[in-house]
Amino acid sequence: MPPKPPRADLTELSHADKDRLIDALFARLDAVEAKLGMNSENSSKPPSSDGLAKKNRTSSLRGKSDKTVGGQPGHKGSTLKRVAEPTGTKDYPPPSQCDRCHSALALEQAQILERRQIFDVPAMSFEVIEHRVYTVVCACGQRHDSVFPAAVSEVVQYGPNIRALGVHLTQGQMLPYARAAELIFEMTGLSVSPATLLAWVAEARLALQGTADLIARQLHHAPVLCADESGLRVDGKLHWMHVAATAQLTWYGMHAKRGFDAIAAHGILPKRLGVLVHDCWGPYWKLDDGLHALCNAHLLRELVYAQEVTGQDWPAAMTALLLNAKTLSAAARQQGHPLDAGAIAAFTTVYDDIVREGEELNPPKLKPDGKSGRCKLSDAHNLLRRFRLHADAILRFIADPTVPFSNNIAERAVRMPKVKQKVSGCFRTVAGADNFCTIRSCLDTLRKQGHSMLEVLRRALAGDPIAPAA
């Protein structure tokens, strides 16, 4: 920690210098209080940074619903129902004699009074299938040998089902390797080491690499694409996981850098002609081949903070405008058409009026005479500047029904790797992080398309990977 600067001797300062010192101290105090007042509901800070203190739910934008708790009217529920053909039966016959007259009962004439069924899984145990090849010699002396299939390559080896289960537990369900090995032993009686699980993950990555590459190509040509990034600890260092996603596709990539170098290296976002939805992070604006759309959920949180700090009316007005536009756009989308031109023009006019009102209340600060450099601007001014510069990107969702209101698709994709890191602590190696990204890209994509993640892994390890739908 650097040494603290010596304190100024107040007795040697003029009244003007004392006033400037007091103003500077108050400015620093305001900045510290503002930073302490930020949380996940009024800024881009993650919920994990809020700590254990009870949240102030009065600032939530979700509001109280008028719906009752539980299933809603018209909701198609599901419950356990009897099957016509049970796997097995267990009979409980009546006694062999009457308990009143003690006569023998004709049990062969007994009829079923009631049926009850229990759904359960059988006690699991591993099986060992021995594969054999044969040799035979013809009368002419020619020897003929049968051959093993390509999948049977070792004297002793594990099959695709148990390997798929091990990879699913570590990459799909996020379990640490030691706990996954323990669970496999308790379920099946098969003793598998964490090192073996690690080898299976590497095999799955190779088996799914072609599928992940296909997903990346499909995302590059997607008309609307959501992107996000988040930090992860890899090999004791900070790395960055980049996400590209749509409602049907998900792709993960790891890189040592967060900025445009990583974006260019991954190759999905550059030279796209569609719409890119993001959180207004600077490097995304370097991608100027297509159109941009901003995540309005981020902006709504920042508007909450601006309202708390300034006490002005324009943040609440902008919040109401965006939420009303979201509601009307969603209703129009359900009817199969975008908002009409008149509604779009009305929203744009009100939007400009709100921004203009905020700019009048939060003008840019000027440096005192003789001072050089830029003056630090308030958070409210910077937020308004963003609303002014990127109005088209913020309101794109009301004109284009294919553009979502927020970047929620990409943010949901980010959660699973964060869960993996929270459970396991970190990725020990870069190769392990790359394996996770490739496998998770395929699992999340094919899960969105209705496939079982366990079946995806089983088929990939059996040499028959499932291809994602175009």
C-alpha positions as CSV (number, residue, x, y, z in Angstrom):
1,M,0.0,0.0,0.0
2,P,1.5,3.4,-1.0
3,P,2.3,5.8,1.9
4,K,-0.4,8.4,2.7
5,P,0.5,11.9,1.5
6,P,1.3,14.4,4.3
7,R,-1.7,16.4,5.5
8,A,-1.8,20.1,4.5
9,D,-1.2,22.7,7.2
10,L,-4.6,24.4,7.3
11,T,-3.2,27.5,8.9
12,E,-1.2,28.2,5.8
13,L,-4.2,28.0,3.4
14,S,-6.2,30.9,2.2
15,H,-10.0,31.0,2.6
16,A,-10.3,30.2,-1.1
17,D,-8.0,27.2,-0.8
18,K,-9.9,26.0,2.2
19,D,-13.2,26.2,0.3
20,R,-11.8,24.3,-2.6
21,L,-10.4,21.6,-0.2
22,I,-13.8,21.3,1.5
23,D,-15.5,21.0,-1.9
24,A,-13.1,18.3,-2.9
25,L,-13.6,16.3,0.3
26,F,-17.4,16.5,-0.1
27,A,-17.0,15.3,-3.7
28,R,-15.0,12.3,-2.5
29,L,-17.5,11.6,0.2
30,D,-20.4,11.7,-2.3
31,A,-18.5,9.3,-4.6
32,V,-17.8,6.8,-1.7
33,E,-21.5,7.0,-0.5
34,A,-22.7,6.5,-4.1
35,K,-20.4,3.5,-4.6
36,L,-21.6,1.9,-1.3
37,G,-25.2,2.5,-2.4
38,M,-24.8,0.3,-5.5
39,N,-26.2,-3.2,-5.6
40,S,-27.5,-5.7,-8.1
41,E,-30.9,-3.9,-8.3
42,N,-29.6,-0.5,-9.3
43,S,-26.4,-1.3,-11.2
44,S,-24.6,-4.0,-13.1
45,K,-23.1,-5.5,-10.0
46,P,-23.8,-9.2,-9.7
47,P,-26.2,-10.5,-7.0
48,S,-23.3,-12.3,-5.3
49,S,-21.8,-8.9,-4.4
50,D,-24.8,-7.9,-2.3
51,G,-23.7,-10.0,0.7
52,L,-26.1,-11.4,3.3
53,A,-27.9,-8.2,4.1
54,K,-31.7,-8.2,3.4
55,K,-32.5,-6.6,0.1
56,N,-34.7,-3.6,-0.2
57,R,-37.5,-5.0,-2.4
58,T,-39.2,-1.7,-2.8
59,S,-36.7,-0.9,-5.6
60,S,-37.6,-4.0,-7.6
61,L,-38.9,-3.3,-11.1
62,R,-40.8,-6.5,-11.2
63,G,-43.7,-5.3,-9.0
64,K,-46.3,-7.4,-7.2
65,S,-48.3,-9.7,-9.3
66,D,-52.1,-10.1,-9.0
67,K,-51.8,-13.8,-9.6
68,T,-52.4,-16.4,-6.9
69,V,-49.6,-18.7,-5.7
70,G,-49.3,-22.0,-7.6
71,G,-50.7,-23.1,-11.0
72,Q,-52.7,-20.6,-12.9
73,P,-56.1,-21.3,-14.6
74,G,-55.6,-23.1,-17.9
75,H,-52.2,-24.4,-16.9
76,K,-51.8,-28.0,-18.0
77,G,-50.5,-29.8,-14.9
78,S,-48.9,-33.2,-14.7
79,T,-49.2,-35.9,-12.1
80,L,-48.1,-39.6,-11.7
81,K,-50.6,-41.8,-13.5
82,R,-51.0,-45.6,-13.6
83,V,-49.7,-47.4,-16.6
84,A,-51.6,-50.1,-18.5
85,E,-48.6,-52.5,-18.7
86,P,-46.6,-52.5,-15.4
87,T,-43.1,-53.9,-15.4
88,G,-44.0,-56.5,-12.9
89,T,-46.7,-57.4,-10.4
90,K,-46.9,-58.4,-6.7
91,D,-50.0,-60.2,-5.5
92,Y,-51.4,-60.2,-2.0
93,P,-54.0,-63.1,-1.9
94,P,-56.7,-63.3,0.7
95,P,-56.4,-65.9,3.5
96,S,-56.9,-69.6,2.6
97,Q,-60.0,-70.1,4.9
98,C,-62.9,-68.0,6.1
99,D,-62.4,-66.3,9.4
100,R,-66.1,-66.9,10.4
101,C,-66.9,-70.5,9.4
102,H,-63.4,-71.7,8.8
103,S,-64.3,-73.1,5.4
104,A,-61.6,-73.3,2.7
105,L,-61.7,-70.4,0.2
106,A,-61.6,-71.1,-3.5
107,L,-58.6,-68.8,-4.2
108,E,-58.6,-69.7,-7.9
109,Q,-61.9,-67.7,-8.1
110,A,-60.5,-64.6,-6.4
111,Q,-60.9,-61.4,-8.4
112,I,-58.7,-58.3,-8.3
113,L,-60.3,-55.8,-5.9
114,E,-57.9,-52.8,-6.4
115,R,-54.6,-52.0,-8.1
116,R,-51.9,-49.7,-6.8
117,Q,-48.6,-49.0,-8.6
118,I,-45.2,-47.8,-7.3
119,F,-42.8,-46.1,-9.6
120,D,-39.1,-46.7,-8.8
121,V,-35.8,-47.4,-10.3
122,P,-34.1,-50.8,-9.9
123,A,-31.0,-51.1,-7.8
124,M,-28.2,-50.3,-10.3
125,S,-25.2,-52.5,-10.9
126,F,-22.6,-52.5,-13.7
127,E,-22.5,-55.3,-16.2
128,V,-19.5,-56.7,-18.1
129,I,-20.0,-57.8,-21.7
130,E,-17.2,-59.9,-23.1
131,H,-16.5,-59.5,-26.8
132,R,-14.9,-62.4,-28.7
133,V,-13.4,-62.9,-32.1
134,Y,-12.9,-66.3,-33.7
135,T,-10.5,-67.9,-36.1
136,V,-11.1,-70.8,-38.4
137,V,-8.9,-72.6,-40.9
138,C,-10.2,-73.7,-44.3
139,A,-9.5,-77.2,-45.7
140,C,-7.2,-75.5,-48.2
141,G,-5.2,-74.1,-45.3
142,Q,-6.4,-70.5,-45.5
143,R,-7.0,-69.0,-42.0
144,H,-9.9,-66.6,-41.5
145,D,-10.1,-64.3,-38.4
146,S,-13.1,-62.2,-37.3
147,V,-12.4,-58.7,-36.1
148,F,-13.6,-56.5,-33.3
149,P,-15.8,-53.5,-34.0
150,A,-13.9,-50.1,-33.9
151,A,-15.5,-49.2,-30.6
152,V,-13.9,-52.3,-28.9
153,S,-10.3,-51.3,-29.0
154,E,-8.8,-52.3,-25.7
155,V,-8.5,-55.6,-23.7
156,V,-10.5,-53.9,-20.9
157,Q,-12.4,-50.6,-21.3
158,Y,-15.4,-48.6,-20.2
159,G,-18.5,-48.4,-22.3
160,P,-20.2,-45.2,-23.7
161,N,-23.0,-45.3,-21.1
162,I,-20.8,-45.0,-18.0
163,R,-18.5,-42.5,-19.7
164,A,-21.5,-40.4,-20.7
165,L,-22.7,-40.5,-17.1
166,G,-19.3,-39.4,-15.8
167,V,-19.1,-36.5,-18.2
168,H,-22.7,-35.4,-17.6
169,L,-22.1,-35.3,-13.8
170,T,-19.0,-33.1,-14.1
171,Q,-19.9,-30.9,-17.1
172,G,-23.7,-31.1,-17.2
173,Q,-24.5,-31.2,-13.5
174,M,-21.3,-29.3,-12.4
175,L,-20.1,-31.8,-9.8
176,P,-16.5,-31.9,-8.8
177,Y,-14.6,-34.9,-10.1
178,A,-14.1,-36.6,-6.7
179,R,-17.8,-36.2,-5.8
180,A,-18.9,-37.5,-9.2
181,A,-16.7,-40.6,-8.8
182,E,-18.2,-41.2,-5.4
183,L,-21.7,-41.0,-6.7
184,I,-20.9,-43.4,-9.6
185,F,-19.6,-45.9,-7.1
186,E,-22.6,-45.6,-4.8
187,M,-25.0,-45.9,-7.8
188,T,-23.4,-48.7,-9.7
189,G,-20.7,-50.2,-7.6
190,L,-18.1,-49.4,-10.2
191,S,-15.0,-47.7,-8.8
192,V,-13.9,-44.9,-11.1
193,S,-11.0,-42.5,-10.3
194,P,-11.2,-38.7,-10.8
195,A,-8.3,-39.0,-13.2
196,T,-10.4,-41.4,-15.3
197,L,-13.3,-38.9,-15.3
198,L,-10.9,-36.3,-16.5
199,A,-9.8,-38.5,-19.4
200,W,-13.5,-39.1,-20.3
201,V,-14.1,-35.3,-20.4
202,A,-11.1,-34.9,-22.8
203,E,-12.6,-37.7,-25.0
204,A,-16.0,-36.0,-25.0
205,R,-14.5,-32.7,-26.0
206,L,-12.8,-34.3,-29.1
207,A,-16.1,-36.2,-30.0
208,L,-18.1,-32.9,-29.8
209,Q,-15.6,-30.5,-31.3
210,G,-17.2,-30.7,-34.7
211,T,-20.6,-30.1,-33.3
212,A,-19.3,-27.0,-31.4
213,D,-17.7,-25.7,-34.6
214,L,-21.1,-26.1,-36.4
215,I,-22.8,-24.2,-33.6
216,A,-20.3,-21.3,-34.0
217,R,-20.9,-21.1,-37.8
218,Q,-24.7,-21.1,-37.3
219,L,-24.4,-18.3,-34.7
220,H,-22.3,-16.3,-37.1
221,H,-25.1,-16.2,-39.6
222,A,-27.9,-15.8,-37.0
223,P,-30.1,-12.7,-37.8
224,V,-30.2,-11.7,-34.0
225,L,-27.4,-12.7,-31.6
226,C,-26.9,-12.0,-27.9
227,A,-23.4,-11.7,-26.5
228,D,-21.9,-11.4,-23.0
229,E,-18.7,-12.1,-21.2
230,S,-17.7,-12.9,-17.6
231,G,-14.5,-13.5,-15.7
232,L,-13.4,-17.0,-14.5
233,R,-10.3,-18.2,-12.6
234,V,-8.2,-20.5,-14.8
235,D,-4.9,-21.9,-13.7
236,G,-4.7,-19.2,-10.9
237,K,-5.2,-16.4,-13.3
238,L,-8.1,-14.3,-14.5
239,H,-9.5,-15.4,-17.8
240,W,-12.7,-14.4,-19.7
241,M,-15.5,-16.6,-20.9
242,H,-17.3,-15.2,-23.9
243,V,-20.9,-16.2,-24.7
244,A,-22.8,-16.0,-28.0
245,A,-26.4,-17.3,-27.9
246,T,-29.9,-17.3,-29.4
247,A,-33.0,-19.0,-28.2
248,Q,-31.8,-22.2,-30.0
249,L,-28.0,-22.0,-29.9
250,T,-25.3,-21.4,-27.3
251,W,-21.6,-21.1,-27.7
252,Y,-18.9,-20.6,-25.1
253,G,-15.3,-19.6,-25.6
254,M,-12.4,-19.0,-23.2
255,H,-9.7,-16.4,-23.7
256,A,-7.0,-14.7,-21.6
257,K,-8.3,-11.3,-22.6
258,R,-11.7,-9.7,-22.4
259,G,-11.5,-7.1,-25.2
260,F,-11.6,-7.1,-29.0
261,D,-8.6,-9.5,-29.3
262,A,-10.8,-12.3,-27.8
263,I,-13.7,-11.3,-30.0
264,A,-11.6,-11.4,-33.1
265,A,-9.9,-14.7,-32.1
266,H,-13.2,-16.5,-31.6
267,G,-14.5,-15.3,-35.0
268,I,-18.2,-15.4,-34.4
269,L,-19.1,-11.7,-34.0
270,P,-16.8,-10.0,-36.6
271,K,-18.3,-9.4,-40.1
272,R,-21.8,-10.2,-39.0
273,L,-24.7,-8.6,-40.9
274,G,-27.4,-9.2,-38.3
275,V,-28.3,-7.5,-35.0
276,L,-26.0,-7.9,-32.0
277,V,-27.6,-7.5,-28.5
278,H,-25.2,-6.5,-25.8
279,D,-24.8,-4.5,-22.6
280,C,-23.0,-1.4,-24.2
281,W,-19.5,-2.7,-23.4
282,G,-17.0,-0.7,-25.4
283,P,-15.4,-3.3,-27.6
284,Y,-18.8,-4.4,-29.0
285,W,-19.1,-1.0,-30.7
286,K,-16.0,-1.8,-32.8
287,L,-18.2,-4.4,-34.6
288,D,-19.7,-2.0,-37.2
289,D,-20.7,-4.5,-39.9
290,G,-24.3,-5.0,-38.5
291,L,-26.7,-3.3,-36.2
292,H,-26.7,-3.0,-32.4
293,A,-29.3,-3.4,-29.8
294,L,-28.8,-2.6,-26.1
295,C,-29.9,-4.6,-23.1
296,N,-32.7,-2.5,-21.5
297,A,-32.6,-4.5,-18.3
298,H,-29.1,-3.0,-17.6
299,L,-30.5,0.5,-18.3
300,L,-33.5,0.0,-16.0
301,R,-31.2,-0.9,-13.1
302,E,-29.1,2.2,-13.8
303,L,-32.2,4.3,-13.9
304,V,-33.1,3.1,-10.4
305,Y,-29.7,4.2,-9.2
306,A,-30.1,7.6,-10.9
307,Q,-33.4,8.1,-9.2
308,E,-32.0,7.3,-5.8
309,V,-29.0,9.6,-6.2
310,T,-30.6,12.6,-7.9
311,G,-34.2,12.5,-6.8
312,Q,-35.2,13.8,-10.2
313,D,-38.3,12.8,-12.2
314,W,-36.8,11.8,-15.6
315,P,-35.4,8.4,-14.5
316,A,-38.9,7.3,-13.4
317,A,-40.4,8.6,-16.6
318,M,-37.8,6.8,-18.8
319,T,-38.4,3.6,-16.8
320,A,-42.2,3.8,-17.4
321,L,-41.6,4.5,-21.1
322,L,-39.4,1.5,-21.6
323,L,-41.6,-0.9,-19.6
324,N,-44.7,0.3,-21.5
325,A,-42.9,-0.1,-24.8
326,K,-41.9,-3.6,-23.7
327,T,-45.5,-4.5,-22.9
328,L,-47.0,-3.2,-26.1
329,S,-44.2,-4.7,-28.3
330,A,-44.8,-8.1,-26.7
331,A,-48.5,-7.9,-27.3
332,A,-48.0,-6.9,-30.9
333,R,-45.4,-9.7,-31.3
334,Q,-48.0,-12.3,-30.1
335,Q,-50.4,-11.0,-32.7
336,G,-47.7,-11.6,-35.4
337,H,-46.8,-8.0,-36.3
338,P,-44.6,-5.2,-35.1
339,L,-45.8,-1.9,-33.6
340,D,-47.3,0.5,-36.1
341,A,-45.3,3.5,-37.3
342,G,-47.5,5.9,-35.3
343,A,-46.8,4.2,-32.0
344,I,-43.0,4.0,-32.8
345,A,-42.9,7.7,-33.6
346,A,-44.8,8.5,-30.4
347,F,-42.4,6.5,-28.2
348,T,-39.4,8.1,-29.9
349,T,-40.8,11.6,-29.3
350,V,-41.4,11.0,-25.6
351,Y,-38.0,9.4,-25.4
352,D,-36.3,12.5,-26.8
353,D,-38.3,14.7,-24.4
354,I,-37.3,12.8,-21.4
355,V,-33.6,12.8,-22.4
356,R,-33.8,16.5,-23.0
357,E,-35.3,17.1,-19.6
358,G,-32.6,15.1,-17.9
359,E,-29.8,16.9,-19.8
360,E,-31.1,20.3,-18.6
361,L,-31.0,19.1,-15.0
362,N,-27.6,17.5,-15.4
363,P,-25.4,19.7,-17.6
364,P,-21.8,18.9,-18.2
365,K,-19.3,20.3,-15.6
366,L,-16.6,22.7,-16.7
367,K,-13.1,22.8,-15.4
368,P,-12.2,25.9,-13.4
369,D,-10.2,28.5,-15.2
370,G,-6.6,27.5,-15.7
371,K,-7.2,23.8,-15.2
372,S,-6.5,21.3,-18.0
373,G,-7.9,17.9,-18.7
374,R,-11.4,16.5,-18.7
375,C,-13.8,17.2,-15.8
376,K,-15.3,14.2,-14.0
377,L,-19.0,14.0,-15.0
378,S,-21.8,12.7,-12.9
379,D,-23.2,9.2,-13.3
380,A,-26.6,10.7,-14.3
381,H,-24.9,12.8,-17.0
382,N,-23.1,9.8,-18.4
383,L,-26.3,7.7,-18.4
384,L,-28.1,10.4,-20.3
385,R,-25.3,10.7,-22.8
386,R,-25.7,7.0,-23.4
387,F,-29.4,7.4,-23.9
388,R,-28.7,10.2,-26.4
389,L,-25.9,8.5,-28.4
390,H,-27.5,5.1,-28.6
391,A,-31.2,5.9,-28.9
392,D,-31.6,3.7,-32.0
393,A,-30.0,0.7,-30.3
394,I,-32.0,1.2,-27.2
395,L,-35.4,1.4,-29.0
396,R,-34.6,-1.2,-31.7
397,F,-36.9,-3.8,-30.0
398,I,-40.0,-1.7,-30.6
399,A,-39.4,-1.5,-34.4
400,D,-38.0,-5.1,-34.9
401,P,-40.1,-7.9,-33.3
402,T,-37.1,-10.3,-33.6
403,V,-35.0,-8.2,-31.3
404,P,-35.4,-9.0,-27.5
405,F,-36.0,-6.3,-24.9
406,S,-32.9,-7.5,-22.9
407,N,-29.8,-9.6,-23.2
408,N,-31.3,-12.2,-20.9
409,I,-30.6,-15.1,-23.3
410,A,-26.8,-14.5,-23.0
411,E,-26.9,-13.7,-19.3
412,R,-28.7,-17.0,-18.6
413,A,-26.0,-18.9,-20.5
414,V,-23.4,-17.2,-18.3
415,R,-24.9,-18.5,-15.1
416,M,-24.0,-22.2,-15.6
417,P,-20.2,-21.7,-15.9
418,K,-20.5,-19.4,-12.8
419,V,-22.2,-22.3,-11.0
420,K,-19.4,-24.6,-12.1
421,Q,-16.8,-22.2,-10.6
422,K,-18.8,-21.7,-7.4
423,V,-19.0,-25.5,-6.8
424,S,-15.6,-26.5,-7.9
425,G,-13.7,-23.3,-7.1
426,C,-11.9,-22.8,-10.4
427,F,-10.6,-24.4,-13.5
428,R,-7.2,-25.9,-12.7
429,T,-5.9,-25.8,-16.3
430,V,-6.6,-23.9,-19.5
431,A,-7.3,-27.3,-21.3
432,G,-10.0,-28.1,-18.6
433,A,-11.7,-24.7,-19.2
434,D,-11.6,-25.3,-23.0
435,N,-13.1,-28.7,-22.6
436,F,-15.9,-27.3,-20.5
437,C,-16.6,-24.6,-23.1
438,T,-16.8,-27.1,-26.0
439,I,-18.9,-29.7,-24.1
440,R,-21.2,-27.1,-22.5
441,S,-21.8,-25.4,-25.9
442,C,-23.2,-28.7,-27.3
443,L,-25.1,-29.7,-24.2
444,D,-26.9,-26.3,-23.8
445,T,-27.6,-26.0,-27.5
446,L,-29.1,-29.5,-27.9
447,R,-30.9,-29.2,-24.6
448,K,-32.6,-26.1,-26.0
449,Q,-33.6,-28.2,-29.0
450,G,-35.3,-30.9,-27.0
451,H,-32.5,-33.5,-26.6
452,S,-31.4,-35.2,-23.4
453,M,-28.0,-34.1,-22.3
454,L,-27.1,-37.7,-21.3
455,E,-28.2,-39.0,-24.7
456,V,-26.1,-36.3,-26.4
457,L,-23.0,-37.4,-24.6
458,R,-23.7,-41.2,-25.0
459,R,-24.1,-40.8,-28.8
460,A,-21.0,-38.6,-29.1
461,L,-18.9,-41.1,-27.2
462,A,-20.3,-43.9,-29.3
463,G,-19.2,-42.1,-32.4
464,D,-22.6,-40.9,-33.5
465,P,-23.0,-37.2,-32.4
466,I,-26.3,-35.4,-32.7
467,A,-26.1,-32.5,-35.1
468,P,-27.9,-29.2,-34.0
469,A,-30.8,-28.1,-36.1
470,A,-30.1,-25.3,-38.5
